[in-house]
Amino acid sequence: MKSIDCLIEARWIVPVEPPGALEAHALALHEGRIEALLPVNEARKRFAPTRQLHLDRHVLIPGLVNLHTHAAMTLLRGIADDIALMQWLQQHVWPVEMREVSPAFVYDGTLLACAEMLRGGITLFNDMYFFPEAAARAAITAGMRAAIGMIVVDFPSPYGSDAADYLSKGLDLRDALRSQPLLSFCLAPHAPYSVGDKALAQVATYANELDLPIHMHVHESADEIEQGIARNGCRPLERLRNLGLIGPNLIAVHAIHLTADEIALLAAHGCHVAHCPSSNLKLASGMAPVARLVAAGVNVGLGSDGAASNNRLDLFSEMREAALLAKAVANDATAASAFEVLKMATLNGARALGLHDTVGSLVPGKAADIAAVDFGVPELMPCYDPVSHLVYAAGRHDVSHVWIGGEAALEEGELVRPELRAVHKLAASWELRIAPQARTGAHRP
């Protein structure tokens, strides 16, 4: 028998590759990776584990991938609800950010976000925010996998003076932390309306030279497109194509307002879309044409967006809403099946980040990033199809265990690392500081 670190037996395992659910199977973990996926009886004969878990009521899935968030904005959760997008940004969020954003704000907010995401089965998040080095430190403290966005905007902030400064600082950070095993990096120009041609052309050059993803808000609102046409004489996606940003490195966040030609353009160039259904609905930005994107061959992943515009970093909610919205928009009950949506929340997100050979499915040789969901509760009984239940019935509160690189991050619903168990103290301190500036909705005085 071969000695291994851990053997996890479960009622079901949904590896994503291949599709479907396996009953009475086990995952063998060793040195942070998946050693084997095989029937329980065979696993017991083949392996001698140091630790063995029997999760007889559970389904094991790959750790979820949050393809778009602003993690530190957990500290702005609920600061200005029920307000239109640009009013929300310009009159509420940006003013508070310019007063409060600092390395301490980003570290504490990101650590709080990590605690929330881990409790919901998320093991990898793609971030875009100021002071990315503080976000990186928080992810390292949490033991969580993160794609750190090297943010670029034209306007000054407490973090940078101009686009060149943002780029320089981001690339220096990537050089300093490239050896961190749980971190990867993206170029993160905020949006076409906040970054000029010169900076976007530089982003395209660096993305090609360094083979880095480009993580960017694109076609989020109709107003953004109208303003882009007025300012540049073309729609934002056309401008991005002219500047060399349309390609397999592009992660177009939201991508709601798309013509048939633009969908074909994204598909032809191997672009990816980060679909954020809850945020889109809450800000009334629109409903993305997910079924048409998928049919065209565009790789679609799921994101929560930030807690300030969504109020929760919850991919179980996003999976359910993505499936239901896709059916409604397409007027087709077969659009966005449960498995397709689970794949969006796992392997598709990993593929967009260039990490699909490492995470996103429970395949031998990949990192042991795993979530266990407890189906032994009344609201998940009976179960005829565990994949359907994951998308339409289960919630983040049903996640009982999480492993990242084989290391336990959540056990029996409790966060393992003491720094994460203490985040409520950090949040309370920031609440006292920010509360006098908050405007919690248009209906408030």
N, C-alpha and C positions, 0 to 999 in steps of 0.2 A: 504494500500500500504506500502511496505517495503522501508525504507530510505536506500539509497546506495550512495556511493561516486560519481560514474560516470556511465553513460549509453552511449555506443558508437553504433550508428546505421550505417550500411554500406550496400552498394549495394551487396557485396559478403563477406562471411567469409569462409576462408579455415582453418578448425580447425586441419587438419592433422589426428587427431583421431576423427571421422572416416574419410576415404578418401572422396574427392569431395568438391564441393563448395556449400554453402548455400546462397540463395538469400533472400534479405529483412529480414535479421536477425540482432540481436543486442547482444552485450556483456555487461553484468552487472558486474561492478567492485566494490569491497568493501574491504577496509583495505588491499590493495595490492594484492588481489587474485581475481580470476574469480568466481563471484557468480553464474552466469547462462549464458547460450547461448541459445537463444530462438527467435522465430519470433518477429518482431518489434511490431506488434499490441498487442501481448501478453505482451511484455516487458513494454509497455506504461501503461498497466492496472495494472501490478504487482509491479512496482518499482517507487519510488519517488527519482530521483537522485539529488544530489547537483549540478552536472554538466552534461550537455547532449551535445553530439556531433552528428551532422548529416553529415556523409561522403558518400554522395550519388553517388560519382564517384569512390569510393575506394574499394579495397579488403583488408581485415584484415587477417594477417597471424601470426603465432607464431614468436617471435623474432628469428633471425637467430643465429646459433651456429657455431662459427669459431673454428673448432676442432684442428687446429694447426697453431700457429704463434709465431714469435719472435717480440713482439710488439715494443720494443724499437728500433728495426732496421729500423723504419720509418726514423730515422735520417741518415741512410745510403742508402736511396732510390736512385737508379741510380748511385751508386758510382763506379760500375764496371760491365757494361753490356757486353753481347755478348762474354762471356768467359766460358770455361768449368768448371764444378763444383769444382774439387779439386784445379785448378789454381785460380779460383774465391775466394775460401776459404783461401788458403794458402798464396797467393801473394797479395791479396787485402783486403778482409774482416777482417781476423784475425789480421793482423798487425795494421790496424786502430783501431780495437776494443781494442787491448792491450794498445794502447796509450790513448784512449779516454774514455773507459768504466768506469763509476763511478756511484754513486747513482744519481747524478744530470742528467747525460746522460740518465739513464734508466727511471727516473721519467718523464723528459721532452719528451723523445721519446715515452713512453707508453701513456702519456696524448695526444700527437698528434695522436697516433694510435687510441685511444678511440674516439676522435672527428671524425676521418675518418670512423671508423666502425659504430658508431651510425648513421651517415648520410646515411649509406647504410643498415640500418635495422638490424645490428648485435647487439645483447644484451648480448651475452656471448662469451668470448674468452678463449681458452686454451693456456697458455703462457709457453715459455721455454726461459729463458735468465738469465744472470748474475744479481746480486743484486735484487733478487725477492722481497725483502721487498720494494724497490722503485717502482716496478711495482704494488705491492699491494696498496701502497699509492696512486698511480695515478688512479687506478681503483676505489678506494674509493672516490677520489676527483671527478671523472667523474660520479659517481653513476651508475657504470656499473658492471655487473656480470662477474667474472673472476675465472678461475681455475689457480692458481698460481703454476708454475712448480718449484720444488726444484731441481735445476740443479745439475748434477754430471758429472764431467770430471776428467781425471787423471792428466791433466797438470795444472800448476799454472796460475792464472790470477789475475787482481787487486781485484777480489772478494774472491778467496780462494786459499789455498796453495796446496791441494791435495784432493783426493776423500773423505777421511774421514772428512776433514774440510768442504767441500761443504755439505755433508750429515748432519753434526752436525748443521751447520747454517740454513739449510733448515728446519730441524725438530724443531729447536728452534723458527723459524718464524711461523711455523704452530701452535705451542703451544700458541704463543703470540697473534695470530689473529684468532683463531678458532671461536670466538664469532661474528666475522663480518658477517652479514647476506648475503652479496652478494659474499663472497669469499669461495672457496673450494681449495683443494690442490692436487697436483699430484707429485709423484716421477718422476724426469725427467733426467735419464741418457741420455747423448746426443746421443750416437750411439755405436754399438758394437766395432767400430774401435777406439773410444776415451775413452773407459772405460774398465778397466781390470776385470779379473775374480773375484777377491776378492771383489771389490766394487759392481759388479753386483749381486753377491750372497747376499751381505748385502741389496741391493735394494729389492731383492726378499723376504728376511726375513721381512723387514719393510712393504712391500706391503701386505703381508699375515697377519701380526700382526695388522696393522692399517687399513686394508681394503682400501688401496689407489690405484688409477690408476697408471700405469707405462706408461709414455709418452715418446716415444723413436723413433728416426729415425731408420728404418730397411729396408735393401735391397733397398736403394735408387738408387744405381748405380751398373753396372756390375763390375767395378773396385773394389768397396767395397767388393763384394763377392769373387772375385779372391784373394784379399789380405787376406781376412779372412781365406780362405782355405789354403793359403801359411803359414799363421802365426799360425793357430790353428788346421789345419787338417780337418776342416769341414766348411760347410756354416754357416753364422752368425746365422740364425734361429735355426739350430741344436745346436749351442753353447748356445744360450739363453734357449733352452729346457733343455739342460744338467745342466744349472745353476738354473733352477726353475722359469724362468720368463715367460714361455708360460702358459697363463691362462686367465680367464675372466677379469683380471685387465689390461691386456696389450693393449695399443693403439699403434699399429705399424704404424708409420708415413711413407707415400709414398708406401711402400710394392709393388714395381713395378716389380721386377725380382723374380717371384715366380714359382716354379714347381707345378705340379698337387698335389704332395704329401704335399707340403708346404701349399697350399690352404686348403687341407683337414685337415692338422694339426691345422691351425688357426681356422677353423670351429669347429672341434671336441672339442677344448678347450675354445670356447666362446670368442675368441679374437676379437678386433676391429681394423679397419683400418681407418686412416685419409688420405683421398685422396686429393692431391693438384695438380690438373691438370695443372694450369698455370705455376707454378714453375717447374714442371716436364718437360714441353715443353720448357720453356725458357732456362733451363740448359741442355737440351737434355739428360735428365736422363732416359727417356723411357716412356712408356704408360702402366699404371697399368691395370691388367686384371679384371676390375670392374665387368663386367657381370658374369664372372666365380666366383668371390668372392661372389657376391650376390646370385647366383644360389646355391652355396655351403652352404649358410646360415651365412656368415660372415657379421657382422654389419659394414657398411661403412658409415662414415661421411665425411664432406667436410672441408678442411682447405685452407687458403690462402697462408700459409708459411709466411715468413717475406717480408716486402716491398723491401728489398735489392735484393731478388731473384725473386720477382713477379712484383714489382713496384706498386702494389695496393692491398689494403685489401678489396676485393670486392667479396662477395659471390654470387651476381647475375652473375658476369662473370664466377665464378667457376661452378655454376649450369649449365649454358649453355654449357661450355666446357666439363664438366663431361658427360652430356647427349650425346653430339656429338661424343666425343672420344670413349665412351663405344660402341656406334653403329658401329663406324669405326673399332675398334679393334676386336669386335665380328663378324663383317660382318653381322649385324642383326639390321634392323631398329627398331625392337621392344625392343631392349635392353635399359635399363635405361630410362623408361618412365618419363614424366614430373613429375608425382606425386612421383615416386620413388626418383627422384633427389631432389625434394623439401623436402621430408622426410629425405634424407641424410643431408640436410642443417639445419634441425630443430631437430626432435625427435631422429634421429640416433646419432647425435652429443651429445645430452643430455644423451642418454643411455650409450654411451661410457664413459662419465664422472660420471656415477652413479647418474645423476640428472634428470632422466626421470620422476620421480614422482613429480618434482617441476616445470620443464619447458619443452619446446619442442613441446607442443601442446596446443590448446585452449580448455581445459577441466575444467569444474567447480571444484574448489578446488586447482588448480594449481596457481602459481604466475602469475600475470598479466604482462607478458613479451610479448609485442605485437608490430608489425609494420604495418603501413597503407601504401599502395601503391596506388598512384593516377593514375587511368586508364583513366582519362578525358583528355588525350593528343592525338594528331593526330597519333603518332606512335604506340599507343595501341588501335586504333579503326579500324574496329569494333572488338568486343570481343565475340567469341562463346564459349570459354573455358578459364576461368580465370587462371586455373592451368597451362595450356599450355603457356599462355602469361607470367606468372611469370618466367618461365624457359627460354623461347625462344625469348621473345620480350621485356620484361621490363628490366630496369637497376636501379642501385642504385640511380640515379638522380630522379627517380620516387617516392622514399620513402618520405612521407610527415610528418608522425608522428611516434614516437617511445615512448613506455612506458616500464619501468622496475619496476617490483613490484608495478604497478599502478601509478608510478610517471612519469610525462612527462619528457622525455629527449630530444625530438625533436618535435617542433610544427611548422607546415606550412613550413617545410624545414629548420628551424632555430634551432640551438642548444640552449637549455634552460640555461645551467649553464655558468656563465660568465667566469670561468676558461677555458672552452673549446672554447669559442668564441675568446680567446686571444692567442691560441696556435701558430698562425702564427708568433708572436713575438719570441717565443721560437725557432721555426724552423729557423728563419732568423739568429738568433745568432749562432746556431750550424753550419749552412751552411758556415758562414764566417770563423768559426774555422776549419772546416774539409776540406773545398774546396782545400787548398793547397796540401792535401794528396791524393785527389781523382784521380782515373784513370777511366774514364767513359766508357772505352771499349777497346777491343784489337785493334781497328782501329785507336785509338788515340795515339800520341807519348808519 
